[in-house]
Amino acid sequence: MNAPEKPKSKVEVTQIGNALGVVLPEDVLAALKVAEGDQLSIVETPDGIELRPYDATFEEQMAIAREVMRRYYNTLKKLAE
């Protein structure tokens, strides 16, 4: 079993207008390779929430995959048996 990871940085949730947000430290932005104006994807994983640079091509491919899985749910379920 892996030891729990130590947090890289600690951020505080703060009021931003009518919403809540966090300010990411420079080292986190550098690790993500993002800058002001870039977009991030929020991904839920078995280990928690991950921030990733937004990839429009990947998001488009995932939307197509979700539609195929929705449309052919019963067929895919049968094939998985």
C-alpha positions as a Markdown table, in Angstrom:
| # | Residue | x | y | z |
|---|---|---|---|---|
| 1 | Met | 0.0 | 0.0 | 0.0 |
| 2 | Asn | 1.3 | 3.4 | -0.9 |
| 3 | Ala | 1.9 | 6.1 | 1.7 |
| 4 | Pro | -0.5 | 9.1 | 1.5 |
| 5 | Glu | 1.0 | 11.9 | -0.6 |
| 6 | Lys | 1.8 | 15.1 | 1.2 |
| 7 | Pro | 0.0 | 18.2 | -0.2 |
| 8 | Lys | 2.1 | 20.2 | -2.7 |
| 9 | Ser | 0.4 | 23.5 | -1.6 |
| 10 | Lys | -2.3 | 24.7 | 0.6 |
| 11 | Val | -4.8 | 27.2 | -0.8 |
| 12 | Glu | -7.7 | 29.0 | 0.8 |
| 13 | Val | -11.3 | 29.1 | -0.6 |
| 14 | Thr | -12.2 | 32.8 | -0.9 |
| 15 | Gln | -15.2 | 34.9 | -2.1 |
| 16 | Ile | -14.8 | 36.1 | -5.7 |
| 17 | Gly | -17.8 | 38.1 | -6.6 |
| 18 | Asn | -20.9 | 35.9 | -6.2 |
| 19 | Ala | -18.8 | 32.7 | -6.4 |
| 20 | Leu | -16.1 | 30.9 | -4.4 |
| 21 | Gly | -12.6 | 30.3 | -5.8 |
| 22 | Val | -9.0 | 29.6 | -5.0 |
| 23 | Val | -5.8 | 31.4 | -6.1 |
| 24 | Leu | -3.2 | 28.9 | -7.4 |
| 25 | Pro | 0.4 | 29.5 | -6.4 |
| 26 | Glu | 3.0 | 30.1 | -9.1 |
| 27 | Asp | 4.6 | 26.7 | -8.6 |
| 28 | Val | 1.3 | 25.0 | -9.2 |
| 29 | Leu | 0.7 | 27.0 | -12.3 |
| 30 | Ala | 4.2 | 26.2 | -13.5 |
| 31 | Ala | 3.6 | 22.5 | -12.9 |
| 32 | Leu | 0.3 | 22.7 | -14.9 |
| 33 | Lys | 2.1 | 24.7 | -17.6 |
| 34 | Val | -0.8 | 27.3 | -17.6 |
| 35 | Ala | -0.9 | 31.0 | -17.4 |
| 36 | Glu | -3.5 | 33.7 | -17.0 |
| 37 | Gly | -6.4 | 33.2 | -19.5 |
| 38 | Asp | -5.7 | 29.4 | -20.0 |
| 39 | Gln | -8.5 | 27.0 | -19.1 |
| 40 | Leu | -8.3 | 24.0 | -16.8 |
| 41 | Ser | -10.3 | 20.8 | -16.7 |
| 42 | Ile | -11.6 | 19.5 | -13.4 |
| 43 | Val | -11.5 | 15.7 | -13.3 |
| 44 | Glu | -12.9 | 13.5 | -10.6 |
| 45 | Thr | -10.7 | 10.4 | -10.1 |
| 46 | Pro | -10.8 | 7.5 | -7.6 |
| 47 | Asp | -8.0 | 9.4 | -5.7 |
| 48 | Gly | -9.9 | 12.8 | -5.6 |
| 49 | Ile | -10.2 | 15.9 | -7.8 |
| 50 | Glu | -7.4 | 16.7 | -10.3 |
| 51 | Leu | -6.8 | 19.9 | -12.2 |
| 52 | Arg | -5.5 | 19.4 | -15.8 |
| 53 | Pro | -4.8 | 21.8 | -18.6 |
| 54 | Tyr | -7.9 | 21.9 | -20.8 |
| 55 | Asp | -7.5 | 20.0 | -24.0 |
| 56 | Ala | -10.4 | 20.8 | -26.5 |
| 57 | Thr | -9.5 | 17.8 | -28.8 |
| 58 | Phe | -9.7 | 15.4 | -25.9 |
| 59 | Glu | -13.0 | 16.9 | -24.6 |
| 60 | Glu | -14.4 | 16.5 | -28.1 |
| 61 | Gln | -13.3 | 12.9 | -28.3 |
| 62 | Met | -14.8 | 12.2 | -24.9 |
| 63 | Ala | -18.1 | 13.7 | -25.9 |
| 64 | Ile | -18.2 | 11.4 | -28.9 |
| 65 | Ala | -17.3 | 8.4 | -26.8 |
| 66 | Arg | -20.0 | 9.2 | -24.2 |
| 67 | Glu | -22.6 | 9.5 | -27.0 |
| 68 | Val | -21.5 | 6.1 | -28.5 |
| 69 | Met | -21.7 | 4.5 | -25.0 |
| 70 | Arg | -25.1 | 6.0 | -24.4 |
| 71 | Arg | -26.5 | 4.9 | -27.8 |
| 72 | Tyr | -25.0 | 1.4 | -27.7 |
| 73 | Tyr | -25.3 | 0.8 | -23.9 |
| 74 | Asn | -27.1 | -2.6 | -24.2 |
| 75 | Thr | -24.7 | -3.8 | -26.9 |
| 76 | Leu | -21.6 | -2.8 | -25.0 |
| 77 | Lys | -23.1 | -4.4 | -21.8 |
| 78 | Lys | -23.6 | -7.7 | -23.7 |
| 79 | Leu | -20.1 | -7.6 | -25.1 |
| 80 | Ala | -18.7 | -7.1 | -21.6 |
| 81 | Glu | -20.2 | -10.4 | -20.4 |
